[in-house]
Amino acid sequence: MSSTIPNPVQIITRKMMSANQVLSIDYPWVILMPNINVQNKINNSILHLVNKLIVDQGYYQNPVTTMMGWYELKNNQKAVLSLSLGNYTYFYHAAHGMTVIKSLTFSTDDGKSYSLGEMFKPGRDYVKILSDIVAKQIELRKIDLLGEFKGISPDQDFYIADKCLVIYFQLYEITPYAEGFQFFPISVYEIQDIIKEGSPLDIMTINE
């Protein structure tokens, strides 16, 4: 499946900052795409998530909170754009700050943003299959868990990095705060039989 636009897409950094500079958010912005409607669709999804993180992290309930945002490009090739947005918040007198990382994965052909479930064939139990793979990695890496690992959720956080699906967990989700974020890379070839044809994961299995 080939892309109808040049790859990689061009991205600049935009900044959102409060007058007192307590809030400072860097976020990606796609530019110069041949199809302005696709470009707007992608940028609107990014901006929606940026604003959602600001709200969810409590900035408007406590505007004096220190809040810093950044982003990382995980994949920008083969008409697949995958990126992560990080948001760090510190409340006065808190023992430590809190960071949240959320990700978006797009087809740059049409601007569609994909959920985890949309990557897999209907009827295939991707949740169990991915959970089993993650469980094996937890055991091999001897990760200190907060409790028994009960598997991923159907909408578990993820991003695509080249030929890997990376499943990850928020702070406190499965491990103590000190352990940080837990990332579990899964080769697309390990799960190729359940990947939905034409999805971003399917595109990444193609060798070009």
Contacts in CASP RR format, 6 or more apart in sequence:
PFRMAT RR
TARGET T0000
AUTHOR 0000-0000-0000
METHOD contacts of the structure
MODEL  1
MSSTIPNPVQIITRKMMSANQVLSIDYPWVILMPNINVQNKINNSILHLV
NKLIVDQGYYQNPVTTMMGWYELKNNQKAVLSLSLGNYTYFYHAAHGMTV
IKSLTFSTDDGKSYSLGEMFKPGRDYVKILSDIVAKQIELRKIDLLGEFK
GISPDQDFYIADKCLVIYFQLYEITPYAEGFQFFPISVYEIQDIIKEGSP
LDIMTINE
1 79 0 8 1.000
1 198 0 8 1.000
1 202 0 8 1.000
1 203 0 8 1.000
1 206 0 8 1.000
2 79 0 8 1.000
3 78 0 8 1.000
3 79 0 8 1.000
3 108 0 8 1.000
3 109 0 8 1.000
4 79 0 8 1.000
4 109 0 8 1.000
5 33 0 8 1.000
5 34 0 8 1.000
5 35 0 8 1.000
5 38 0 8 1.000
5 79 0 8 1.000
5 108 0 8 1.000
5 109 0 8 1.000
6 34 0 8 1.000
7 76 0 8 1.000
7 77 0 8 1.000
7 78 0 8 1.000
7 79 0 8 1.000
7 108 0 8 1.000
8 76 0 8 1.000
8 77 0 8 1.000
8 81 0 8 1.000
9 30 0 8 1.000
9 33 0 8 1.000
9 76 0 8 1.000
9 81 0 8 1.000
9 108 0 8 1.000
10 30 0 8 1.000
10 31 0 8 1.000
10 32 0 8 1.000
10 33 0 8 1.000
11 28 0 8 1.000
11 29 0 8 1.000
11 30 0 8 1.000
11 31 0 8 1.000
11 73 0 8 1.000
11 76 0 8 1.000
12 28 0 8 1.000
12 29 0 8 1.000
12 31 0 8 1.000
13 26 0 8 1.000
13 27 0 8 1.000
13 28 0 8 1.000
13 29 0 8 1.000
13 71 0 8 1.000
14 26 0 8 1.000
14 27 0 8 1.000
14 28 0 8 1.000
14 29 0 8 1.000
15 24 0 8 1.000
15 25 0 8 1.000
15 26 0 8 1.000
15 27 0 8 1.000
16 23 0 8 1.000
16 24 0 8 1.000
16 25 0 8 1.000
16 27 0 8 1.000
16 50 0 8 1.000
17 23 0 8 1.000
17 24 0 8 1.000
17 25 0 8 1.000
18 24 0 8 1.000
18 63 0 8 1.000
22 63 0 8 1.000
22 64 0 8 1.000
22 65 0 8 1.000
22 66 0 8 1.000
22 67 0 8 1.000
23 54 0 8 1.000
23 59 0 8 1.000
23 65 0 8 1.000
23 67 0 8 1.000
24 67 0 8 1.000
24 68 0 8 1.000
24 69 0 8 1.000
25 50 0 8 1.000
25 54 0 8 1.000
25 67 0 8 1.000
25 68 0 8 1.000
25 69 0 8 1.000
25 87 0 8 1.000
26 69 0 8 1.000
26 70 0 8 1.000
26 71 0 8 1.000
27 46 0 8 1.000
27 47 0 8 1.000
27 50 0 8 1.000
27 69 0 8 1.000
27 71 0 8 1.000
27 85 0 8 1.000
28 46 0 8 1.000
28 71 0 8 1.000
28 73 0 8 1.000
28 83 0 8 1.000
29 43 0 8 1.000
29 46 0 8 1.000
30 39 0 8 1.000
30 42 0 8 1.000
30 43 0 8 1.000
30 46 0 8 1.000
30 81 0 8 1.000
31 39 0 8 1.000
33 39 0 8 1.000
33 108 0 8 1.000
38 108 0 8 1.000
38 109 0 8 1.000
38 110 0 8 1.000
38 111 0 8 1.000
41 110 0 8 1.000
41 111 0 8 1.000
41 112 0 8 1.000
42 81 0 8 1.000
42 106 0 8 1.000
42 108 0 8 1.000
42 111 0 8 1.000
42 113 0 8 1.000
45 104 0 8 1.000
45 106 0 8 1.000
45 111 0 8 1.000
45 113 0 8 1.000
46 83 0 8 1.000
46 85 0 8 1.000
46 104 0 8 1.000
49 85 0 8 1.000
49 102 0 8 1.000
49 104 0 8 1.000
50 85 0 8 1.000
52 102 0 8 1.000
53 69 0 8 1.000
53 85 0 8 1.000
53 86 0 8 1.000
53 87 0 8 1.000
53 100 0 8 1.000
53 102 0 8 1.000
54 60 0 8 1.000
54 67 0 8 1.000
54 87 0 8 1.000
56 100 0 8 1.000
57 65 0 8 1.000
57 67 0 8 1.000
57 87 0 8 1.000
57 89 0 8 1.000
57 98 0 8 1.000
57 100 0 8 1.000
58 65 0 8 1.000
58 89 0 8 1.000
59 65 0 8 1.000
59 67 0 8 1.000
59 89 0 8 1.000
62 91 0 8 1.000
64 92 0 8 1.000
65 89 0 8 1.000
65 90 0 8 1.000
65 91 0 8 1.000
65 92 0 8 1.000
66 88 0 8 1.000
66 89 0 8 1.000
66 90 0 8 1.000
67 87 0 8 1.000
67 88 0 8 1.000
67 89 0 8 1.000
67 90 0 8 1.000
68 87 0 8 1.000
68 88 0 8 1.000
69 85 0 8 1.000
69 86 0 8 1.000
69 87 0 8 1.000
69 88 0 8 1.000
70 85 0 8 1.000
70 86 0 8 1.000
71 83 0 8 1.000
71 84 0 8 1.000
71 85 0 8 1.000
71 86 0 8 1.000
72 83 0 8 1.000
72 84 0 8 1.000
72 86 0 8 1.000
73 81 0 8 1.000
73 82 0 8 1.000
73 83 0 8 1.000
74 82 0 8 1.000
74 83 0 8 1.000
74 84 0 8 1.000
74 103 0 8 1.000
74 159 0 8 1.000
74 160 0 8 1.000
74 161 0 8 1.000
74 166 0 8 1.000
75 81 0 8 1.000
75 82 0 8 1.000
75 105 0 8 1.000
75 159 0 8 1.000
75 160 0 8 1.000
75 161 0 8 1.000
75 162 0 8 1.000
75 204 0 8 1.000
76 82 0 8 1.000
77 162 0 8 1.000
78 203 0 8 1.000
78 204 0 8 1.000
78 206 0 8 1.000
78 208 0 8 1.000
79 107 0 8 1.000
79 108 0 8 1.000
79 109 0 8 1.000
79 203 0 8 1.000
80 105 0 8 1.000
80 106 0 8 1.000
80 107 0 8 1.000
80 108 0 8 1.000
80 160 0 8 1.000
80 200 0 8 1.000
80 203 0 8 1.000
80 204 0 8 1.000
81 104 0 8 1.000
81 105 0 8 1.000
81 106 0 8 1.000
81 108 0 8 1.000
82 103 0 8 1.000
82 104 0 8 1.000
82 105 0 8 1.000
82 106 0 8 1.000
82 159 0 8 1.000
82 160 0 8 1.000
82 161 0 8 1.000
82 200 0 8 1.000
83 103 0 8 1.000
83 104 0 8 1.000
83 159 0 8 1.000
84 101 0 8 1.000
84 102 0 8 1.000
84 103 0 8 1.000
84 159 0 8 1.000
85 101 0 8 1.000
85 102 0 8 1.000
85 103 0 8 1.000
85 104 0 8 1.000
86 99 0 8 1.000
86 100 0 8 1.000
86 101 0 8 1.000
86 102 0 8 1.000
87 99 0 8 1.000
87 100 0 8 1.000
87 101 0 8 1.000
87 102 0 8 1.000
88 97 0 8 1.000
88 98 0 8 1.000
88 99 0 8 1.000
89 97 0 8 1.000
89 98 0 8 1.000
89 99 0 8 1.000
89 100 0 8 1.000
90 96 0 8 1.000
90 97 0 8 1.000
90 98 0 8 1.000
91 97 0 8 1.000
96 177 0 8 1.000
98 171 0 8 1.000
99 171 0 8 1.000
99 181 0 8 1.000
100 170 0 8 1.000
100 171 0 8 1.000
101 157 0 8 1.000
101 168 0 8 1.000
101 170 0 8 1.000
101 181 0 8 1.000
102 157 0 8 1.000
103 157 0 8 1.000
103 158 0 8 1.000
103 159 0 8 1.000
104 113 0 8 1.000
105 113 0 8 1.000
105 114 0 8 1.000
105 158 0 8 1.000
105 159 0 8 1.000
105 160 0 8 1.000
105 200 0 8 1.000
106 112 0 8 1.000
106 113 0 8 1.000
106 114 0 8 1.000
106 200 0 8 1.000
107 114 0 8 1.000
107 200 0 8 1.000
114 199 0 8 1.000
114 200 0 8 1.000
115 155 0 8 1.000
116 126 0 8 1.000
116 154 0 8 1.000
116 155 0 8 1.000
116 156 0 8 1.000
116 158 0 8 1.000
117 126 0 8 1.000
117 154 0 8 1.000
117 155 0 8 1.000
118 196 0 8 1.000
118 199 0 8 1.000
119 126 0 8 1.000
119 165 0 8 1.000
119 195 0 8 1.000
119 196 0 8 1.000
119 199 0 8 1.000
119 200 0 8 1.000
119 201 0 8 1.000
119 202 0 8 1.000
120 126 0 8 1.000
120 194 0 8 1.000
120 195 0 8 1.000
120 196 0 8 1.000
120 199 0 8 1.000
120 201 0 8 1.000
121 194 0 8 1.000
121 195 0 8 1.000
121 196 0 8 1.000
121 197 0 8 1.000
122 196 0 8 1.000
124 194 0 8 1.000
126 191 0 8 1.000
126 194 0 8 1.000
127 151 0 8 1.000
127 152 0 8 1.000
127 153 0 8 1.000
127 154 0 8 1.000
129 191 0 8 1.000
129 194 0 8 1.000
130 152 0 8 1.000
130 156 0 8 1.000
130 165 0 8 1.000
130 167 0 8 1.000
130 186 0 8 1.000
130 191 0 8 1.000
131 149 0 8 1.000
131 151 0 8 1.000
131 152 0 8 1.000
133 184 0 8 1.000
133 186 0 8 1.000
133 190 0 8 1.000
133 191 0 8 1.000
134 149 0 8 1.000
134 151 0 8 1.000
134 152 0 8 1.000
134 167 0 8 1.000
134 184 0 8 1.000
134 186 0 8 1.000
135 149 0 8 1.000
135 151 0 8 1.000
137 143 0 8 1.000
137 184 0 8 1.000
138 145 0 8 1.000
138 149 0 8 1.000
143 174 0 8 1.000
143 175 0 8 1.000
143 179 0 8 1.000
143 182 0 8 1.000
144 175 0 8 1.000
144 176 0 8 1.000
144 179 0 8 1.000
145 174 0 8 1.000
145 175 0 8 1.000
146 172 0 8 1.000
146 174 0 8 1.000
146 175 0 8 1.000
146 176 0 8 1.000
147 174 0 8 1.000
149 174 0 8 1.000
152 167 0 8 1.000
156 167 0 8 1.000
156 169 0 8 1.000
157 167 0 8 1.000
157 168 0 8 1.000
157 169 0 8 1.000
157 170 0 8 1.000
158 165 0 8 1.000
158 166 0 8 1.000
158 167 0 8 1.000
158 168 0 8 1.000
159 166 0 8 1.000
159 168 0 8 1.000
160 166 0 8 1.000
160 200 0 8 1.000
160 201 0 8 1.000
160 204 0 8 1.000
161 185 0 8 1.000
162 204 0 8 1.000
163 187 0 8 1.000
163 188 0 8 1.000
163 189 0 8 1.000
163 204 0 8 1.000
163 205 0 8 1.000
164 185 0 8 1.000
164 186 0 8 1.000
164 187 0 8 1.000
164 188 0 8 1.000
165 185 0 8 1.000
165 186 0 8 1.000
165 188 0 8 1.000
165 191 0 8 1.000
165 201 0 8 1.000
166 183 0 8 1.000
166 184 0 8 1.000
166 185 0 8 1.000
166 186 0 8 1.000
167 183 0 8 1.000
167 184 0 8 1.000
167 186 0 8 1.000
168 181 0 8 1.000
168 182 0 8 1.000
168 183 0 8 1.000
168 184 0 8 1.000
169 175 0 8 1.000
169 181 0 8 1.000
169 182 0 8 1.000
170 181 0 8 1.000
171 177 0 8 1.000
171 180 0 8 1.000
171 181 0 8 1.000
173 182 0 8 1.000
174 182 0 8 1.000
175 182 0 8 1.000
188 195 0 8 1.000
188 201 0 8 1.000
188 204 0 8 1.000
188 205 0 8 1.000
189 205 0 8 1.000
191 201 0 8 1.000
192 205 0 8 1.000
195 201 0 8 1.000
195 202 0 8 1.000
195 205 0 8 1.000
196 202 0 8 1.000
END
